[in-house]
Amino acid sequence: MHIVVCIKQVPDSAQIRVHPVTNTIMRQGVPTIINPYDLFALEEALRLRDRLGGTVTVVTMGPPTAEDSLRKALTFGADRAVLLTDRFFAGSDTLATSYALAAAIRKIGETFGPADLVFAGKQTIDGDTAQVGPGIAKRLGLLQLTYVSKLGAVDLDGRSIDVERRAEGGTQVLATRLPCLVTMLEGSNEMRRGTMADALRAAREPIVVWSAKDAGIEDIGKCGLRGSPTVVKRVFAPTARSEKAALIEGRPAARDTADALIDALFTRLPKLEAELIAAQTA
């Protein structure tokens, strides 16, 4: 069984700075960590590998310093690490990132064997879009299971997998065919510490480093800022509102509470009341 786990090196969220011109995150001089949601995905992959056999390959796209996160993943027990790094990737949005990572996963399959499962965290803490995982699945033609809270049975012979997925108002139990892509939720498992043997191996293990050309990316125009249709116009922290919230005390009947709420709204927004009355009498 071959499992590929996508991880991302992200800035410590407490110290994020934004470039004043490009509105992209400035990573220089900011402590970095593995995206916490990706750690849940990595742990789930390692548990599957331990139970069913096979190998776990971690892959990331980023600057050369992203190697630190890959070595950390090796320390946890991953078998192989691939770093996709090239100046052409700088400034990639989620569309461009999913394009490059999909190419790298395709290349990993050609080089080390096809992936039965691709894991990712549900989202990253610096972008919070939750788009890269589904984007990879779409580009690779994989079925996708997002917001997964628990893995069930994995049948390698029958090529199927069962999962529990968090949904609004409850939990969905789903089954699909392999290969597929899974994005994991927070709190779905507890990350292991890694063994001393893994730590020693991680220090010696060579990292596979690929450029855009090495990964087989044919259209470099789909990478980096040139391949990113999303432009962040402005980033700012919202200012606190000076007005205080009003509390409407509960009435014996729900209708009385609703009437009190409407009275409060119309007192505060008399123009809205006039417009509604005019619309009713028109």
C-alpha positions, 0 to 999 in steps of 0.5 A, spaced: 500 500 500 502 506 498 500 512 501 502 519 499 501 525 504 501 532 502 503 537 508 505 544 508 510 548 512 506 554 515 508 560 519 507 560 526 500 563 526 502 568 532 507 571 528 504 572 521 506 578 517 503 580 510 507 583 505 505 591 504 505 590 496 503 583 494 499 582 500 502 575 500 504 572 507 512 574 508 515 567 511 522 570 512 524 570 519 518 567 521 518 561 525 515 555 521 511 549 523 507 543 519 500 545 518 497 542 524 491 539 520 496 535 516 499 532 522 492 529 523 493 526 516 500 524 517 498 520 523 492 517 519 497 514 514 502 512 518 496 508 522 494 505 516 501 503 514 502 500 520 496 496 520 496 494 513 503 494 510 506 499 505 510 505 505 508 513 506 511 518 502 510 525 504 510 531 499 510 538 500 511 544 495 515 550 498 522 554 499 528 549 500 527 551 508 521 546 507 526 540 508 525 542 515 518 540 515 519 533 511 525 531 516 520 532 522 515 528 518 520 522 517 522 523 524 514 521 526 515 515 521 514 517 514 518 512 509 520 517 504 520 525 503 519 529 496 520 537 496 517 540 490 521 547 490 522 552 484 522 559 484 517 559 479 512 556 484 513 563 488 506 566 490 502 560 488 494 561 490 490 554 491 489 553 484 496 553 482 498 549 488 494 544 486 496 544 479 504 543 481 502 538 487 498 534 482 504 533 477 508 531 483 504 526 486 503 523 478 511 523 478 511 520 485 506 514 482 511 513 476 517 513 480 515 510 487 509 506 485 502 509 484 498 511 490 492 508 493 490 513 498 492 521 498 491 524 504 491 532 506 489 536 512 482 539 511 485 546 510 492 550 512 492 555 518 495 560 513 490 560 507 484 557 511 481 555 504 480 548 504 481 548 496 488 545 495 486 538 497 479 537 492 483 541 487 488 535 487 483 530 487 480 533 481 486 534 477 488 527 478 481 524 477 481 521 484 474 520 488 475 525 494 472 524 501 473 531 505 472 533 512 473 526 514 473 525 522 474 517 522 477 512 517 473 505 517 475 499 514 480 499 508 479 493 503 485 493 499 483 487 495 476 490 494 479 496 493 474 500 497 474 504 504 469 506 509 470 513 513 466 517 517 465 525 515 463 531 519 456 534 516 452 539 518 447 536 523 450 529 524 455 524 521 455 521 514 458 514 513 461 513 506 464 508 502 468 509 496 473 506 491 480 506 491 484 510 489 481 516 493 483 523 496 482 524 504 482 530 507 482 529 515 479 534 520 482 536 527 482 531 533 481 525 529 487 522 532 493 523 537 500 524 533 505 520 535 512 522 538 516 518 533 521 513 535 529 514 536 530 509 530 526 514 526 529 520 529 536 517 527 533 515 520 530 522 519 537 525 520 540 521 514 535 520 509 536 523 503 530 528 501 528 527 494 528 534 491 524 536 484 524 542 480 518 544 476 521 540 470 523 534 474 516 533 477 514 533 469 510 540 469 509 542 462 506 549 463 510 553 467 505 558 466 500 555 471 504 556 477 506 561 481 503 568 481 502 568 473 498 561 474 494 564 480 487 568 478 486 569 485 489 576 487 488 578 494 487 586 494 488 588 501 489 584 508 487 588 514 485 586 521 477 588 522 476 594 527 472 593 533 465 596 533 464 601 538 456 599 539 454 594 544 450 588 543 443 589 545 440 583 549 432 582 548 430 578 554 426 572 553 418 572 553 413 567 555 411 566 548 416 566 542 412 571 538 412 576 543 420 575 543 420 576 535 415 582 536 420 585 541 426 584 536 422 587 530 421 593 535 428 594 536 430 593 529 425 599 527 427 603 532 434 603 530 433 603 523 427 607 521 428 607 514 428 600 513 421 600 517 419 606 512 421 602 506 417 595 508 411 599 509 412 602 502 413 596 499 407 593 502 402 598 500 405 599 493 
